[in-house]
């Protein structure tokens, strides 16, 4: 049975390099995974006053995350951090307090930018959030995709074989990560 993977793209831009990379990852993935691109641009800003009567789009978003076996984050870097729209989605999924949809979901982060640093800052800042959310994040292989503006052909495909191999290795490792953690996720460690 394929594992259901929620894919969150941190860029809302129509021709987003991050969305293109997400689609390439999906195309390169093993058949052990089934993907759902979860849209986050429609989510209103998180406001704790709405926890008792949340907007419908919050409930639908949380449900999509809860139904997933793992979460793949594909993010650009804005000011050495993650985009506000992605942070907002994380906040909505984590509330109300004690009812986080993210808890114990295996995760992976890939960052994409037209710049040279591969959005390293956003990648690691997002990983800090995942620690608090109790999302075990795949550590290796790391994936920082720089120079994204020159990666895609007219069909939005990546032809550079070394980049394709990095993406293939990344998504295959993530498939293994989700499978292993899904088998152990049912039992929480007991306090001593």
Secondary structure, 3 states (H helix, E strand, C coil): CCEEEEEEECCCCCCCHHHHHHHHHHHHCCCCEEEEECCCCCCCCCCHHHHHHCCHHHHHHHHHHHCCCEEEEEECCECCECCHHHHHHHHHHHCCCCCCCCCCCEEEEEEECCCCCCCHHHHHHHHHHHHHCCCCECCCCCCEECCHHHCECCCCCECCHHHHHHHHHHHHHHHHHHHHHHHHCCCCCCCC
